[in-house]
Every structure is written in structure tokens, then in C-alpha cells.
């Protein structure tokens, strides 16, 4: 019997649905070709509205985990299509790599991104594993860099009015929501004998890529794609933006441990760490 999930990290209802279905797919509880329950059944199981279920299914479809969505029947779990070394979407790859990283006694996470949304989503699975006593890290230390809104950011911005401050105000609202969720999510681990340290700083530049450094041995990098987002909502107003996609961006992974293929891969991890540290120790300031 599957337990009814709870939101340990303070995520929105759609995130609870997506995180739980994602875990069932990863653990093999839901195998490729298996048809999901109906939307009505998912609404009842998770005690959420239809929009939350639809958004969760859409997110999992973007990650390549579901197929045949919206064709009059429940979607099915997709067959794996990626080779082991091929880049995968950030929402998929980061979840798997964090799960591996959390098997260490002392976990370190350095992240540079626009909002920390992908990091929040990806942490749900390893955190649940800790709460279930399946993973037992002694400590988790996270350093997070996000763009400062005191600087003039290139993105997001209004398509027809680049100087309008509303997109930056909206971004700050989103950043604050996810930083608070990240704090609550990681903070919950203290109840399970895990020492947690989270520090968030802001830098006055626009990220063109997202970077994750795990346990000092692994680097994951993905590039933001600029898109038109004509349905962004802010304070009851619809905004037409030039925005970026992050959750579906493919992450390229490099390792400097025993799995490293060559010196170039080792150097990439080292240079990525130096890049992060250089921002952290110079122009970064506490996120307000």
C-alpha cells in the first residue's frame, strides 16, 4: 500500500503531486508503460484541485517521464530514452545526482541559478529518504547564489517595455518564495540528527546558465533558453515577458572522482568551483 504523501518542504500542491509520482517512477513502483490513475483519482488521493494535478502531469511530461498526456485517457509512464551519459533535463538529472550526493556523510551543495525552483523540486526526494531513515547524512551545507534585484537584470523583462520594473519585482517575489521553501525543506532535516547550514547570497548579474556543485566532486551545468512568456501573472496583471526556461534545461555532468573520464573533465569541475567561489567571496551579498 502506498502512503499518502505530505508536503515536507512547503511546496505547492502541484509539487507534492509531481514529487510523489516522480519518486514512484524512479523506484519502479510505476513501471514504463503503466497507466496512471485518472485525474479524478489523483485529486482524491492528494486532496488537491484539478489544476494542481494537471500542472504536475505537465511538469512530468516536460521531464520526459510521462507520455500520451491529454489524449482522452490517463497518461502512461514513458520508456527510458536516454543513454547513461547523455544529458537529461534539470528536473530529472539533479534529483538523481542529489540522491547520490546524500549518501555521503557530509553533503555539500553549491548552487547558482535564477530562483532555486529546480533545486527545491530536486531536493524533495532525498529529503523524504532522510525522513524515512533510508539516507542518514550527518550534515548538509548549502551555499546558494541568485541574482540581486538591485542590479539591472537583462532577464526577465517586458517584451515591449524593457525598463519596466514589474518583471524584476515578480522575480523577487518568486525568489523569496523558493528561498523560504528551501530553508523550511532543509531545516526539517534537523529533526533527524542532520546538521544543516544554508546561506543564500545575491550577485548583481543575470545568470545565463545554472550550476550545481555536489560534494566538491561533481559539477552540473545547464544553459537557460530565452523564450516568450505572454501569460506571466503579477498582482492580478498579465505580463508579456522575455523569460527563461530552467526546469527543462539539459544538465551536463562532469566528475573529478574515480568516474572522471580524463583530465579535461577534472579541470572543468575545478574551474566551476573556482568560478562559484570567486563570486561568493567578492561581489555576493546577503539575500534580503
C-alpha positions, 0 to 999 in steps of 0.5 A: 500500500502506498502512503499518502504523501505530505508536503515536507518542504512547503511546496505547492500542491502541484509539487507534492503531486509531481514529487510523489509520482516522480519518486514512484517512477524512479523506484519502479513502483510505476513501471514504463508503460503503466497507466496512471490513475485518472485525474479524478483519482489523483485529486482524491488521493492528494486532496488537491484541485484539478489544476494542481494535478494537471500542472504536475502531469505537465511538469512530468511530461516536460521531464520526459517521464510521462507520455500520451498526456491529454489524449482522452485517457490517463497518461502512461509512464514513458520508456527510458530514452536516454543513454547513461551519459547523455544529458537529461533535463534539470528536473530529472538529472539533479534529483538523481545526482542529489540522491547520490550526493546524500549518501555521503556523510557530509553533503555539500551543495553549491548552487547558482541559478535564477530562483532555486525552483529546480533545486527545491523540486530536486531536493524533495526526494532525498529529503523524504529518504532522510525522513524515512531513515533510508539516507542518514547524512550527518550534515548538509551545507548549502551555499546558494547564489541568485541574482540581486534585484538591485542590479539591472537584470537583462532577464526577465523583462517586458517584451515591449517595455524593457525598463519596466520594473514589474518583471524584476519585482515578480522575480523577487517575489518568486525568489523569496518564495523558493528561498523560504521553501528551501530553508523550511525543506532543509531545516526539517532535516534537523529533526533527524540528527542532520546538521544543516547550514544554508546561506543564500547570497545575491550577485548583481548579474543575470545568470545565463546558465545554472550550476550545481556543485555536489560534494566538491566532486561533481559539477552540473551545468545547464544553459537557460533558453530565452523564450516568450512568456505572454501569460506571466501573472503579477498582482492580478496583471498579465505580463508579456515577458522575455523569460527563461526556461530552467526546469527543462534545461539539459544538465551536463555532468562532469566528475573529478572522482574515480568516474572522471573520464580524463583530465579535461573533465577534472579541470572543468569541475575545478574551474566551476568551483573556482568560478562559484567561489570567486563570486561568493567571496567578492561581489555576493551579498546577503539575500534580503 
